[in-house]
Amino acid sequence: MKIPVEIEKLYKHWSKHARISKTIDQTTKDCLNPEMLGGMSKLINERMLIWQKKNQGSEKPYTSDEILNRFRFCNVYRELDRQSLEIHSSNKKYEGNFPLWLLNTAAARFICRTETVKKIGELSYFGDKNKVVKEKLLGLKKPKYGNAYVFPVSVLPKINCHNREEFVCDYLPEMIPKVAKLISFFNDESVDEILPRVTAEFGASFRFHWTEVLIDVAYQFPNFINLYKKFPIGPGAKESMLKLSSETSPENTCLRLVDSNYIMKNLLEMGSDKILLSAENWEGVGCEYRKYSNLKEGRGRKRYYSPKINEQ
């Protein structure tokens, strides 16, 4: 499946990921539950076929799988998700200014609602622009924040913020330059290793949000971060990783999955090179597979697919 030209141009990490893919040992399945691995690979291949059909403008239904037809799921590659595409397209103009790019990318992830970001405008390090942005954000009706990740409001008093608007428009511009300076010294680091250092420099432990932002950094500044290295496993994916293997940590199981990419049929391609799934991709797959399994059993949160909403 060829990467669409506009998406290939949008992100800067594809060539690095194509090179890394050639070095992966594709013969390893070390102690992974074969039934779980088979189920996850089937989900990956079917989701990629759905994405391909939608991208080509095919008519619905895109699949005969009842669960995938009715409910919303994230893409196998996070790079293809609507929110990621909108954030990176909007901030493309700032790539020559890493602190400013990081500020607006972090703000978009913390707000987690691209409609809100478009209404309030972008943050800056100069002048009174952020005051105007804060006034607009305060004046918006709910919902103005997304709920993809839980925002720990209990942290706000600890960093002298009275509300989320103050956090976004005052605290982020104050702290992001320090984080940007720290990240600029990284060289091919794993997200798992640098995440505690980033949250410490930021002064507040927003682990989930900063994991998302560091993935974004890896997409546009690939020399800083390597997504094929050890990656933190969130609670949504942990169950899948433990079912795959109870003999090692979820993070190490995820690295074994990187080595199992050879069983995948429908992957993105750049030229003649396949973009094998990174640890970040596999963590996302683990989360979506748990969701898929729960829905098959009549459990879990039901997020119905709507043609009015671009599927994430």
C-alpha positions in Angstrom: 0.0 0.0 0.0 1.8 3.1 -1.2 1.9 6.1 1.1 -0.2 8.9 -0.5 2.0 11.6 -1.8 0.6 14.3 0.4 1.1 12.2 3.5 4.6 11.2 2.5 5.5 14.9 2.1 3.8 15.8 5.4 6.0 13.7 7.7 9.8 13.6 7.7 10.3 10.1 9.4 9.3 7.8 6.5 12.8 7.3 5.1 14.3 6.6 8.5 11.5 4.1 9.2 12.1 2.4 5.8 15.8 2.0 6.6 15.1 0.7 10.1 12.6 -1.8 8.7 15.4 -3.5 6.7 17.3 -4.2 9.9 14.6 -5.9 11.8 14.9 -9.6 12.4 11.6 -10.8 10.9 11.8 -14.4 12.1 11.2 -13.9 15.9 7.9 -14.8 17.6 9.6 -15.6 21.0 6.9 -17.1 23.2 4.1 -14.9 21.9 0.6 -16.4 22.2 -0.1 -17.6 18.6 -3.8 -17.2 18.9 -3.5 -13.6 20.1 -0.9 -12.7 17.5 -3.1 -14.2 14.8 -6.1 -12.2 16.0 -4.1 -9.0 16.1 -2.5 -9.5 12.6 -6.0 -10.2 11.2 -7.3 -6.9 12.7 -4.3 -5.0 11.3 -4.7 -6.4 7.8 -8.4 -5.7 7.8 -8.1 -2.2 9.1 -5.5 -1.4 6.5 -7.8 -2.7 3.8 -10.5 -0.4 5.1 -8.2 2.6 5.1 -7.1 1.8 1.5 -10.7 1.5 0.3 -11.7 4.8 2.0 -8.6 6.5 0.6 -9.4 5.3 -2.9 -13.0 6.6 -2.6 -14.6 3.1 -2.7 -18.2 2.7 -1.8 -19.3 1.3 1.6 -19.4 -1.1 3.2 -15.6 -1.2 3.4 -15.6 -4.6 5.2 -17.8 -7.6 6.0 -16.6 -7.5 9.6 -19.7 -6.3 11.6 -17.6 -4.8 14.5 -15.3 -2.8 12.2 -18.3 -1.6 10.2 -20.3 -0.3 13.1 -17.7 1.1 15.5 -14.9 3.6 15.3 -11.3 2.5 15.5 -8.0 4.3 15.2 -5.8 3.6 12.2 -3.0 1.1 12.4 -0.5 3.9 11.6 -1.2 6.9 13.9 0.2 9.1 11.1 -3.1 8.5 9.1 -5.4 9.6 11.9 -7.4 12.7 11.2 -6.2 14.6 14.2 -2.6 13.9 13.5 -2.9 15.0 9.9 -4.6 18.2 10.9 -2.1 19.0 13.7 0.9 18.4 11.5 -0.5 20.2 8.5 -1.3 23.2 10.6 2.2 23.3 12.2 4.2 22.5 9.2 5.1 26.2 8.8 6.9 26.1 12.2 9.3 23.2 11.5 12.2 25.7 11.1 11.5 26.9 14.7 11.5 23.8 17.0 10.4 25.6 20.2 7.4 27.3 18.4 6.5 24.0 16.6 6.6 22.2 19.9 4.5 24.8 21.7 1.7 24.6 19.2 1.9 20.9 18.8 1.8 20.4 22.5 -1.2 22.8 22.8 -3.1 20.9 20.2 -2.5 17.6 22.0 -3.5 19.0 25.4 -6.6 20.6 24.0 -7.2 17.4 22.0 -9.9 19.0 19.8 -8.8 20.4 16.4 -12.0 22.4 16.0 -11.1 24.4 19.1 -7.6 25.0 18.0 -8.9 26.4 14.7 -11.2 28.8 16.5 -8.7 30.2 19.0 -5.6 30.5 16.8 -2.0 29.7 17.6 0.2 30.4 20.5 3.3 32.6 20.4 6.3 33.6 22.6 5.9 37.3 21.8 3.5 40.1 22.4 -0.1 39.8 23.7 -1.2 37.1 21.2 -1.6 34.5 23.9 -4.0 36.8 25.9 -6.2 36.9 22.9 -6.1 33.2 22.5 -6.9 32.7 26.2 -9.9 35.0 25.9 -11.2 33.1 22.9 -10.7 29.8 24.7 -12.4 31.0 27.8 -15.4 32.2 25.7 -16.0 28.9 23.8 -18.9 26.8 24.7 -18.4 23.2 25.8 -17.2 20.8 24.6 -14.0 22.6 23.8 -11.6 19.9 25.0 -11.4 16.4 23.6 -11.5 13.3 25.8 -9.0 10.9 24.1 -6.8 11.2 27.2 -7.8 11.9 30.7 -6.6 15.4 31.8 -5.6 15.3 35.5 -7.1 18.6 36.7 -5.8 17.8 40.2 -2.4 18.7 38.9 -3.3 22.3 38.1 -3.2 23.8 41.6 0.3 22.2 42.0 1.6 24.3 39.1 -0.3 27.5 40.1 -2.9 27.2 37.3 -6.5 28.0 38.1 -8.0 26.3 35.0 -7.1 24.6 31.8 -7.2 27.8 29.8 -4.4 29.2 32.0 -2.5 26.0 31.6 -2.6 26.1 27.8 -2.1 29.8 27.3 0.3 30.7 30.2 2.0 27.6 31.5 2.8 26.0 28.1 4.5 29.1 26.7 6.6 29.4 29.9 7.7 25.7 30.1 7.9 24.5 26.5 11.2 26.3 25.7 12.9 24.4 28.5 11.5 21.1 27.2 12.5 22.0 23.6 16.1 22.6 24.7 16.2 19.3 26.4 14.8 17.4 23.5 17.2 19.1 21.1 20.0 17.2 22.7 18.4 13.8 22.2 19.9 11.4 19.6 17.9 8.4 18.5 16.4 7.9 22.0 13.5 5.7 23.1 10.3 7.3 24.2 10.4 5.1 27.3 13.8 6.4 28.4 13.2 10.1 27.8 9.6 10.5 29.0 10.5 10.8 32.7 13.1 13.4 31.8 10.7 15.4 29.7 7.9 15.4 32.4 10.4 16.4 35.1 11.6 19.3 33.0 8.0 20.3 32.3 7.3 20.4 36.0 4.1 18.2 35.9 3.5 14.5 35.1 1.3 14.5 32.1 2.7 11.1 30.9 0.0 10.3 28.3 -0.1 13.7 26.7 3.7 13.9 26.5 3.9 10.4 25.0 1.7 11.7 22.2 3.7 14.8 21.7 7.0 12.9 21.7 5.5 10.7 18.9 4.8 13.8 17.0 8.4 14.9 17.5 9.6 11.6 16.1 7.5 12.1 13.0 9.0 15.5 12.1 12.4 15.4 13.9 13.3 11.7 13.5 16.9 12.2 14.6 15.8 12.9 18.2 13.6 9.8 18.8 13.5 6.2 17.6 9.9 4.7 17.7 11.2 1.2 17.1 12.9 1.3 20.5 11.3 0.6 23.9 8.0 2.3 24.2 5.7 2.9 27.3 2.6 0.8 27.3 -0.6 2.5 28.4 -3.4 0.8 30.3 -5.4 0.3 27.1 -2.8 -1.9 25.5 -1.4 -3.5 28.6 -4.1 -6.3 28.7 -3.3 -7.3 25.1 0.5 -7.4 25.8 0.0 -9.5 28.9 -2.2 -12.0 27.0 0.5 -12.2 24.3 3.1 -13.1 26.9 3.1 -13.2 30.7 6.8 -14.0 30.9 8.1 -10.5 30.3 7.1 -6.9 30.7 4.5 -5.4 28.3 7.2 -3.1 26.9 9.4 -6.1 26.0 6.5 -7.9 24.5 5.9 -4.9 22.3 9.5 -5.0 21.1 9.0 -8.7 20.3 6.0 -7.7 18.2 8.2 -5.4 16.2 10.2 -8.5 15.3 7.0 -10.3 14.2 6.1 -7.8 11.5 6.9 -10.5 8.8 3.4 -12.0 9.2 1.7 -8.7 8.2 0.4 -8.4 4.6 -1.1 -5.0 4.3 1.5 -2.4 5.4 2.4 1.0 4.1 5.2 1.2 1.5 7.6 3.9 0.5 8.9 3.0 -3.0 9.8 -0.7 -2.8 10.3 -0.6 1.0 7.6 -1.7 3.5 7.2 0.5 6.6 7.1 -2.2 9.3 5.2 -1.4 12.4 7.1 0.4 15.1 6.7 -0.2 18.9 4.5 2.9 18.9 2.3 1.4 16.2 2.1 -1.9 18.0 1.1 -0.2 21.3 -1.8 1.4 19.5 -2.8 -1.9 17.9 -2.8 -3.5 21.4 -5.3 -0.9 22.5 -7.5 -1.3 19.5 -7.5 -5.1 19.7 -8.6 -4.9 23.3 -11.4 -2.6 22.2 -12.3 -4.9 19.3 -12.4 -8.0 21.6 -14.5 -6.3 24.2 -17.1 -5.2 21.5 -17.3 -8.7 20.1 -18.2 -9.9 23.6 -20.7 -7.1 24.1 -18.6 -5.2 26.5 -16.7 -1.9 26.5 -17.3 1.7 25.3 -19.3 1.9 22.1 -18.1 4.6 19.7 -20.3 4.2 16.6 -18.8 5.1 13.2 -20.5 8.1 11.6 -19.9 9.1 8.0 -20.1 12.7 9.2 -17.0 12.2 11.3 -13.7 11.4 9.7 -12.6 8.2 11.3 -9.6 8.4 13.5 
